[in-house]
Amino acid sequence: MAEVKKDIFVIAHRGGAELFFENTLTAFRNSQKLGVDAIECDVHLTKDGKLVIMHDPDLKRVAGIERNISDMTLEEIKDIKLNGGESIPTLQEVIDELKITLVVEIKSYDSFVEIVKLLNANPELQKRIIVICFDHRAILSLKKFFPNLETGALLAGLPVDPVSVAKACMSDTLSMYYEGLDRNFIDLCHAGGIKVSVWTPNNSDEIKKMIDLGVDAIASDRPDTVLKLLGR
């Protein structure tokens, strides 16, 4: 039997969305205190070109407001209170707040240019930030600008040749939805030099299965459970 991988990178998905109100500074602070390795957050671009932390393109689910982030200025967004009572943070505020690695999901290609500007202005952030995206063209473009930047190509399916998918966008990691993964798939990726990060196994059974499969990273809404099962 293969040895169980214990040195798994633990990521608080949206700051631990089943523990705290997602994508808020409070969630990020509290998950950092738990002892996770990284915080995952989502970024959208405002009307005036600012990167703010939000998963959805609109504010309906988290604030009860039927407006899109892309149609609002940062000043307008800062006047909004989320259902949990907090403000919507900017990416810069999160960078300033956290000491650990930040996994930044680019939700649209429009945000790509601003991420490039941010990394150009602050080269040291290349060591603190991991960028992930479903649009693998954005990942490839980023790697051409910043060859040493760690990236993850997001996938919701199981490709026949996952190594080629990752290498086509020069990605270090495939960031996969956890359901349907098996040992053969993980071994195939590892044999090709590609790491596998999984997102949102949230109960103990799901998380235990991912640990047993030997994944490299787990992004969970219950990072406390992941840490407990890893003996941390």
N, C-alpha and C positions, 0 to 999 in steps of 0.2 A: 504493500500500500504506500502511495506517495506521502511524503511528509507534509503535514498541514502547515501552510504558510502563516506565520504569526506577525511578521513585520509589515502589516498592512497599513497603508496610509489612510487615516480616518478623516473624512471631510464632512462638515456640518452643512447639509444641503439647505440652501436658503437660510443658513444660520440655525438650522434645527427646527424646521417648520412645524413639527408636532409638539415641540416643547415651548416655543416662543413665537410671537407674531413675526411672520416671515420677512426676510430682507430688511430688517430694521437694525439700527445701531445697538439696541438692547439685546436683540437676538445674537448679534455678532459678538458682543462683549461677553454674554453669558456662555456661549459655546466655546469661546476662547478659554474661559475659566474652567470648563470641563476638561480641558487638556487635549482637544482635537489637534490634528496636524495642520488642518486648513479649513477655511470658511469658503463656501461657494455662494456666489451671488450672481444676479442677472442685471444686465445693463441695457437701457434704452436711451435714445438720443432725443433731447427736447427740441422744440421749435428753434431755439436760439443756439443749438449745437453743444449742449452740455450733457454729460453722461450721468444719468441718475439710476438708482437701484430699484428695479421693478421687474417682476417676471412677466406680467401680462402687458400687452400693448396699450391697454386702457385701465381706468381706475374703478370700473364697475364692481369687481369682486372684492377688492380690498378697501374701497372707500365709498362705495355706493354712488359713484359719480360717472355719468356716461360721457367721458371725454378721453381722447387719446393723448398719450404722452407726447407724441410727435406734433400735436396741435397746440401745445402749451409751452410757455416760457418757463425758465427755472424759477423766476419770481412767483409765477402763478402756482407752480407745483409746490413751492415751499409754503404756500398758504393753506395747502390741503392737509387735513388730519386723517390718517388711516383709521380703520375700524378699531384698531388697538390703541388709538390715541396719540400715536407718534407721527413725526414728519417723515417724508421720503428723503433718504440721504443721497448725496452725490457720491460718485465713485471716489472722488478725492477725499471726502470726509471719512469714508471707510478705510482708505489707505492710511490716512493719518491716525485713525483710531486703533488699528490692529497691529500686532507685532508678528503674527504668524503668516503663513502663506495664504494668498487670496486666489481662489479659482474664479475667474471672471468669464461668465457665459455671455458672448455677444449675441443678442437676440435678433439683430438685423445687420445686413452688410453696411448700412448707413453709418453704423457706429465705428466701423473699421478705421476710417480716417482719423477720428478723434483718439482712438487707441494708439495709433501710430504716432500722433503728435505727443501724446502723454509719455510714451516710451522714449521718444527722441529727446524730450525735454528732461526726462528723469531716467537715464540709462540704468541706474541701480535697481529700478523696479523690475527689470528683467529677471532678477534673482528672487523676487518676492511674489511675482504674479505668474499664474498658469492661465492661459487663454483657451477656452473651449468654444466650439460653435458647430451647429448643424450644417452651415454653409462652408464646405471644405475649401472653397475658393478663397475665403477670408483667411483660413488657417494657412494655406499655401502662400498667400501674399505676405502675411505676417512673418513667416519663416524666412522668406526672401529678404525682408528688411532686417530681421533679428534672428539669425541662425541659432543663437544660443537660448532663445526663448522656449520654455517648455509649453507644449500645446497638447490639446486633446481633440480628436475628431469625434464629434457626437454621432451616435447611430442608434436607431430604434429597431433595426432588423439584424439578421444574421447573414452577412455576405459569404459567398462561397470562398473567396480569397481575401480574408480580412487584412492580411499583411500588405497586399497590394493597395488596398484602400487607404491604409495608414501612410504608406510610403508615397503614394501619389500626391498627398498634400504635405509631405515631409513631417508628419506628425510623430511624436514620441509615443503617443498613447491613443488607444481607442476607448472612448467613453460610452459604455453600452448600457442599455436598459437591461436590468438583471434577469428578467424572465426568459426562459428558454436556453440560457447558457449552460454548457456542459464542459466536462474536463477536456474533451477532445478539442473544443474550440479554444479554450484557454491555452492548452499545450501548443496548438498550432500558432497562436499569436506569439507566445514566448519563444518558440523555435525560430521565429522570424525576427526576433529582437524587439517586439512590440509589447508594451505593457497594456494591461486591461484594467480599466476603472469602471465600476458599475454604479448605477444610480437607482436610488430609492428602494432597496430592500429595507423594510421598516420594522418588521416583527422579528422575534428571535429566530424562528425557523428559517425565514428567508435569509437573514444575516448569517446564520450558521452554515447554510448551504454555500453561500458565497465564500466564506472563510475556507470551507473544506475544498472548494474548487481551486483555491490558490490564486484568487484575483490579487491585483497589486494595490487597489484602492477601493474604498467603499464610501460613496456619498449617500448619506442617509438623513431622513428627517428625525431619526432617533439616534443621534451620534452617541448618546449616553449608553444605549444598549450595545452598540458596536464596541465601544471601549470596554464595557463590562465583559463581553464575550471573548475579547482578546486578552483579558486579564490585566487591563490597564486601569 
